[in-house]
């Protein structure tokens, strides 16, 4: 019986590979001139961006639809991608956000009861250019050794000099305000709690505290909004350009600063708004929101060599000594060198490189984390930060 199942599976996979249309040659060229030849995957075309890597073994749909990846070509380090297909629930925004997608090998079959499309067909629906068949280990070693760099995926037509010339038109990530490209155009209310398929076993039923949150959208992930909706009665989402007056018009009990793409320093309008809100209302920031809060508090930020992107980053809580395994996606970091540590304190550090992963200013009732407690994809170790936010808002109302 087992031999028959194995034989059927082998035949199915062989037929899938044979029936798959031939993939045209494509190439990745980096700004240092190096070339990686492979085959087109997803939409066939040309795209450019900052080439980065993600170490998660699963969660490619959430990665592809995370607005924080806007302007980046994402390389997955896990060698086989697409084995569970794609669906309409495991998304973090209404479209694929990455500039491009690089994998070692696409799965020949998509096998999951929730699957509605193959990964490749879903990418084609969104006109997302991809590349497969390259040595992703060699590419990741290059990025780790020399840092992330600009790159272009394009059809393998023309000369190598032509390909290399295309990279010069790709903008640098440092100095780029990308939040303005991914934020909402209009304010809206969010009501949907976590989808049943996203809840760990034993997850409690939603208990919504009678508080109102204004979330400022710098590229907000939907799972953040779901976690807020699990815990608070009202959540309103405002554009990244919202002023303090815009925020106050909603009479909120707390302000949430979202994740997002790009360099935090050019997002001056957001930093100004946060400075006007500090000390007047509880504030909680994640990812880019953490960096913007840090800048508003007088910190500086800097670009990491290759960033933190994956679902397995160890973070230490300096107050308790507890270690959380976290989901992360950032290329910039907060620098605490010139800040009064008695006023603004580091709450969490990354155990891989000891960079800042959390901040708090008790005096101004604000805190933030660099990582993603909402996960999606990744572990749920750090969801308690949402509970802390709700507790602070509730206490402030008393």
Buried (B, 14 or more C-beta within 10 A) or exposed (E): EEEEEEEEEEEEEEEBEEEEEEBEEBBBBBBEEBEBBBBBBBBBBEBBBBBBBBBBBBBBBBBBBBBBBBBBBBBBBBEEBBBBBBBEEBBBBEEBBBBBBBBBBBBBBBEEEEBEBBBBEBBBBBEBBBBBBBEBEEBBEBBEEEBBBBBBBBBBEEEEEEBBEBBEEBBEBBEBBBBBBBBBEEBEEBEEBBEEEBBEEEEEEEEBBEBBBBBBBBBBBBBBBBBBBBBBEBBBBBBBBBEBEBBBBBEBBBBBBBBBBBBBBBBEBBBEBBBBBBEEBBBBBBBBBBBBBBBBBBBBBEBBEBBBBBBBBBBBBEEEEEEBBBBBBBBBBBBBEEBEEEEBBBBBBBEEEEBBBBBBBEEBBBBBBBBBBBBBBBBBBBBEBBBEBBEBBBEEEE
